[in-house]
Amino acid sequence: MQHKIRHFETRPNNRQILLGLVLLFLCFNLFIPPLAYAELSREQKITKAGILRVCIWPDYFSISYKNKKTGQLEGIDIDLSKEFARDLGVEIKYVATHFGIFMHDIEQDKCDLAMFGIGKTEARAKRIDYSEPYLSSGMYGIASKTNPIVSSWESMDQQGVVVCVQKGTYMENAMRSKLRNAELMTVVKHSQRELEVRSGRADVFIADYPYGQKMIKIYDWATLLEPKSPTRQFKYAYAVKKGQPAWLERVNRFVTDIK
């Protein structure tokens, strides 16, 4: 009898089993980093919604450009974003942005990632996470064909010349370090660069290769100033919200695939 009582007391009942399972579940979850849920939920959320939201700048020629004649988006990142959506098995939705606000848009969760040739800079890396680079470009000058002073990249850095750059771009810091004699002008919107040159308030503005090609193909007043010696190559990547290592890894896997 004594043996039976001892055996009965050590045998767990259903309530004890249930309590043990709950405690095991709680202990297991204590060892999962809180961000793991956020990491996994990004791709899960995209799959569940059936939509990949991609921030683009629709005025980036050959990258993510809205053709004014056809009304259609075109460029390498339009093609690649469609391929990424196909990889994920979802539809795509484009969210218009620009370099002045795209980090805010990512932080406010207006898009899942930005795909429009974003130059990697230390300042931006404080607010966003970058994928591995997939493109690179040097710097080029855009001047008016009728400008009597600036006719080449090498003639740009002289007294009396005004060089225009868009604020917050990698060109701003690069030209601030490079110029010794010319004056540097910064503007907020990319279109202001063209206006400053056409009005004569600036002699030249700085762009990358894709945007430089847009200018000489669309505008007959523009001339491309190409450096005789290559300038520093700036790397371009995709951008995601900080604190999402699993999602960043998925984006990087796509970058590896396209390479």
N, C-alpha and C positions, 0 to 999 in steps of 0.2 A: 504494500500500500504506500509505503513511504517512497519507494522507487517511482511509483506511478505519479505521485504528487510532484516529485522533483522533475520528472519528464514533462508533465503538463505545464509547469511554471516556465520552463525554458523554451517552450514551443510558441512562436509568435502568432498572434491572431491577425485577422484581416486589417484591423485598425493600425496595429504596429507595422505591418508590411507597408500600408499606404503611407504612414508617417515616415518610414525609412526611405521610400521612393522620393517623397517630397524633399527630404533633407539631402538626398543624393543629388537631385536636380539642382537644388540651390547651391550646393557646394561646387558642382560642376560649372555652373554659370558664374561663380565668383572668379574663376580662373580665365574667363573669356573677357578680353579687353572690351570696354564699352564701345570703342569705335568699330569693333568687328561687325556689329549689327549695322552701323552706318555704311561700312565698306560693302557688305553684301547687299544691302537694301538698294543701293544705287542701280546696280544692274537688274536686280529683281523688280524694282519699281519701273524701270524702262521696259522690261519684258511684259510686266503686268499691264502697263498702259498701252503697250504696242507702239510707242513713239520715242524716238531719239531726238531730243531738242538740241540743236546745234547753233551756237552763236556765230554769226558771220558779219563781216563788213562788206556790204554789197557794192562797194565802189573800188574794190581791189582788183585791178585788171589782171587777168589770167590766173587769179587765185580764187576769188569768190565775187565775181563781177556780174552785176545785173545789166545785161545788154539793153541799151536804151531803144534799139530798133526792134528787137524781138520780144522784149519784156521778160526774157528767160535768164536764169542764173547759169553762169558758165565759169570754168576755171578748174584748176587741179584739185582744190579743196572741195569744190562742189561734187566732182566725180568721186573723190576719196570718201567724203562723208556719206555718200550714197552706198558705197561699198561697205563702210563700217555698219551702217544700218542693216544692210543685207546680211552681214556676218552675225549680227545680233538677232536677226529674224524679225525686225520691226520696221515701221514706216519712219519717215523723217519729217521734222518740222524745223524750219529755219527761223531764227530770231535775229532780226537786224540790230547791229550794235556798231560801235567804232572804237578806235584805240583809246579814246578819252574816257569811256564808260564801261568797257567790256569786263574789267575786273569786278566792278560793282555788280554788274549783271550776273556774273558767276557766283559771287558771294551771296546775292539775293535769290539764288536758285532759279533764275529765269531760263537757264539752259544747263544741259548736262555736261557740256564741254564747248570750248571755242576752237573752231577749225578755220583759221584764215591767216596762216603764215605769221605767227606771233613771234617777234624777235625776243630772244632770251636776254634778260637784263637782271642784274642783282636787285634793283629796286622792285621790279615786278615779282620776283621770286619770294618777296616777303609777304605777298598777298595771295599768290596762286601757285599751284604746282604745275611743272612742265612735264610733258612727255619727252621721250628721246627726240633729238632733232631729226628732221626729215628733209629740210631744204636749207640752203644758205645763199647769201647774196652780199656783194660788196655795195659801195655807195656810188651814186652817179649824180651829176648836176643837171638841172633843167634851166635853160636860159632862153631869152628871146633871140631869134636870129638877127634882130636889128640892134642888139646890145653892142655898143662900140667898145666896151671895156673888157667884158668877160667873153672870151671866145674858146676857152679851153679850161679843163679842170685845174691845170697848173697856174693859170692866170687869175684864179679866183681869190687867192689870199693876198690882197693888196689894199692899201689905204683907200678909203672911199667906197669900197665894195660892200654891199649888204647881202649877207647870206641868210636865207630863210629856212627854218626847220619847224616841224610840228612838235609842240611841247609834249614831253613824255615819251617820245620815241627814242630808240637807241641812237638815231642820227644826232639828236640834241647833244648828248654827252660826247659823242665822237667828234663832232665839229667844235664843241667848246674846248676840247683838248687840242685839236689840230690847228685851229685858226690863230694866227699871231698878229695879223694886221687888219683883216677884214672885220666888219661888225656883224655880230650874230643877232638875228631877229627870230623870236619864237612866236608862233601863232597857235591857237587852240584847235581849229578845224583844218583838216587837210586841204580843203578847197581854198582856204585863205592863202596858202602858199602860192597858188597859181595867180590869184588876184593881186598879190603883192608884186609879183614879177611882171605881170601884164600892165599894172598901173605905173611901174617904174620905181615904186618905193623899195623894192628889192631887186637885186641884179640876177640872182640865181636861187633856186631852192633845191634841197637835197632829197633824193628819193632812192629807192632800191631798184633793182633791175626790172621787175614786173611793172612797177608804176612808171618808170622811165619809158618803157616800151609803149605804155598806154599813151603817154603824152605825145610822142613823136608820130604815133599812128593816127591819133584822133585830131590833133591840133597842128595846123600848118605853120603857126608862129613859133613853135617850140623846137629847140635843138638840144641834143643829148651831149653832155660833157662827160666823156669817158676817160678815167685816169689812165695815164700811160703805164703806171705801175699799179697792180691790183691793190685796192684798199683792203683793210681788214674784213674778213668774211664773217658776217653775223649769222648765227644759227637760228633757224625758225623751228617752232614746235607747236604742239597743241597744248591747251591749258585746261585744267580742271580745278575744282574747289579744293582747298587745302583739307588735310585730314581724311583722305579717302584712298589709302594705299592700294586696296584691292581693285578699285575702279581705275586708278592710275596704271596699275599692272595690266589690266585688260586693255587699256588704250595703248600701252607700250607694246603689247603683243600684236596689236593691229599694225603699229608702226613697223615692227620687225617684219611682219608679213608683207607689207607693201614694198619694203626695201628689197 
